[in-house]
């Protein structure tokens, strides 16, 4: 079964940090392509550890908030 997940990518120093939004799994890579390949592998390993029956991937809830910043 194929599943589609959402990934956020952020550059932190020399690394790109990739985070699977739905599962909270995080990985990194020196390039965007490396980070995408690494997050895919990390998610596959994460899902491998989950029981195969009845696994539901949670849907994230997004909201916004304000902070004061000078």
LUMLOFI-450270 format. One record per residue: x, y negated, z negated of N, C-alpha, C in turn; residue in three letters. Coordinates in steps of 0.001 Angstrom, whole numbers. Layout:
<gugus>
GUGU      n.c1      n.c2      n.c3     ca.c1     ca.c2     ca.c3      c.c1      c.c2      c.c3   res
GUGU         X         Y         Z         X         Y         Z         X         Y         Z   ALA
...
</gugus>
This chain:
<gugus>
GUGU      n.c1      n.c2      n.c3     ca.c1     ca.c2     ca.c3      c.c1      c.c2      c.c3   res
GUGU       847      1170         0         0         0         0       897     -1240         0   UNK
GUGU       575     -2174       844      1329     -3425       904       621     -4494        83   UNK
GUGU      1412     -5293      -617       897     -6427     -1378      1704     -7658      -990   UNK
GUGU      1056     -8793     -1025      1727    -10062      -732      1846    -10839     -2039   UNK
GUGU      3043    -11327     -2315      3284    -12098     -3524      3793    -13482     -3155   UNK
GUGU      3601    -14430     -4055      4050    -15808     -3871      5391    -15987     -4577   UNK
GUGU      6324    -16642     -3901      7641    -16872     -4482      7951    -18365     -4470   UNK
GUGU      8442    -18859     -5596      8950    -20232     -5623     10473    -20152     -5570   UNK
GUGU     11088    -21062     -4834     12542    -21125     -4720     13002    -22507     -5160   UNK
GUGU     13978    -22545     -6055     14523    -23800     -6563     16038    -23697     -6545   UNK
GUGU     16698    -24732     -6043     18162    -24738     -6062     18634    -25239     -7422   UNK
GUGU     19461    -24427     -8071     20048    -24793     -9363     21561    -24653     -9243   UNK
GUGU     22225    -25768     -9086     23673    -25724     -8874     23974    -25073     -7539   UNK
GUGU     24806    -24026     -7561     25176    -23324     -6338     24231    -22175     -6014   UNK
GUGU     23228    -21954     -6833     22335    -20801     -6689     20925    -21229     -6312   UNK
GUGU     20229    -20357     -5603     18792    -20497     -5378     18107    -19509     -6309   UNK
GUGU     17218    -20005     -7133     16491    -19157     -8070     15116    -18884     -7484   UNK
GUGU     14773    -17614     -7381     13493    -17182     -6824     12650    -16588     -7947   UNK
GUGU     11376    -16979     -7992     10472    -16487     -9031      9181    -16020     -8379   UNK
GUGU      8799    -14786     -8670      7518    -14259     -8205      6444    -14818     -9127   UNK
GUGU      5591    -15655     -8594      4597    -16370     -9392      3640    -15414    -10084   UNK
GUGU      3167    -14402     -9377      2157    -13503     -9939      2699    -12608    -11044   UNK
GUGU      3955    -12192    -10953      4498    -11221    -11902      5478    -11805    -12905   UNK
GUGU      5987    -13009    -12636      6972    -13609    -13530      8365    -13014    -13374   UNK
GUGU      8601    -12265    -12311      9911    -11677    -12046     10795    -12753    -11415   UNK
GUGU     12057    -12825    -11855     12974    -13845    -11374     14262    -13203    -10881   UNK
GUGU     14841    -13785     -9841     16132    -13355     -9319     16831    -14578     -8744   UNK
GUGU     17981    -14374     -8120     18719    -15498     -7561     19593    -15043     -6410   UNK
GUGU     20158    -16015     -5683     21089    -15724     -4604     21825    -16983     -4215   UNK
GUGU     22945    -16811     -3555     23752    -17963     -3126     23106    -18706     -1965   UNK
GUGU     22274    -17988     -1170     21557    -18609       -59     20066    -18328      -241   UNK
GUGU     19237    -19042       505     17791    -18788       448     17504    -17357       874   UNK
GUGU     18179    -16897      1924     17958    -15541      2414     18336    -14504      1356   UNK
GUGU     19475    -14729       675     19885    -13808      -397     18875    -13806     -1534   UNK
GUGU     18411    -14990     -1917     17444    -15090     -3010     16147    -14374     -2652   UNK
GUGU     15698    -14526     -1400     14469    -13847      -968     14648    -12334      -955   UNK
GUGU     15791    -11861      -486     16050    -10418      -481     16141     -9881     -1907   UNK
GUGU     16777    -10643     -2792     16945    -10197     -4179     15629    -10183     -4939   UNK
GUGU     14744    -11165     -4692     13456    -11172     -5397     12587    -10029     -4895   UNK
GUGU     12677     -9726     -3614     11915     -8601     -3076     12355     -7301     -3744   UNK
GUGU     13663     -7105     -3860     14176     -5899     -4516     13774     -5863     -5990   UNK
GUGU     13866     -7007     -6666     13507     -7066     -8088     12033     -6732     -8297   UNK
GUGU     11156     -7238     -7428      9719     -6960     -7540      9452     -5484     -7260   UNK
GUGU     10129     -4921     -6258      9954     -3496     -5965     10343     -2644     -7168   UNK
GUGU     11463     -2972     -7820     11889     -2234     -9008     10918     -2426    -10164   UNK
GUGU     10412     -3644    -10326      9435     -3930    -11373      8178     -3095    -11176   UNK
GUGU      7677     -3060     -9944      6455     -2311     -9655      6668      -806     -9782   UNK
GUGU      7889      -357     -9513      8217      1061     -9652      8022      1530    -11091   UNK
GUGU      8288       657    -12040      8161       998    -13458      6724       960    -13966   UNK
GUGU      5821       328    -13220      4427       232    -13650      3700      1530    -13315   UNK
GUGU      2759      1943    -14140      1972      3130    -13794      1251      2918    -12471   UNK
GUGU      1186      3945    -11660       617      3806    -10317      -902      3674    -10315   UNK
GUGU     -1582      4188    -11285     -3044      4134    -11243     -3566      2919    -12005   UNK
GUGU     -4475      2251    -11394     -5154      1140    -12060     -4310       -90    -12292   UNK
GUGU     -3224      -268    -11561     -2383     -1452    -11757     -2988     -2628    -11011   UNK
GUGU     -3324     -3637    -11743     -3846     -4861    -11132     -2811     -5950    -11324   UNK
GUGU     -2454     -6624    -10261     -1528     -7736    -10405     -2335     -8974    -10779   UNK
GUGU     -1935     -9645    -11848     -2704    -10797    -12305     -2649    -11956    -11323   UNK
GUGU     -3734    -12660    -11209     -3768    -13870    -10396     -3417    -15054    -11281   UNK
GUGU     -2439    -15853    -10872     -2054    -16977    -11720     -3105    -18074    -11698   UNK
GUGU     -3105    -18843    -12737     -3977    -20005    -12856     -3071    -21221    -12866   UNK
GUGU     -3301    -22156    -11960     -2470    -23352    -11869     -3239    -24553    -12399   UNK
GUGU     -2505    -25427    -13082     -3068    -26670    -13581     -1960    -27724    -13570   UNK
GUGU     -2279    -28927    -13917     -1288    -29997    -13981     -1349    -30673    -15336   UNK
GUGU      -300    -31399    -15657      -280    -32205    -16876       655    -33369    -16662   UNK
GUGU       532    -34386    -17505      1362    -35580    -17397      2297    -35683    -18581   UNK
GUGU      3474    -36241    -18342      4403    -36551    -19418      4943    -37958    -19189   UNK
GUGU      5295    -38636    -20247      5932    -39939    -20133      7417    -39730    -19915   UNK
GUGU      7945    -40403    -18908      9371    -40283    -18621      9896    -41652    -18201   UNK
GUGU     10938    -42082    -18872     11505    -43393    -18581     12775    -43240    -17787   UNK
</gugus>
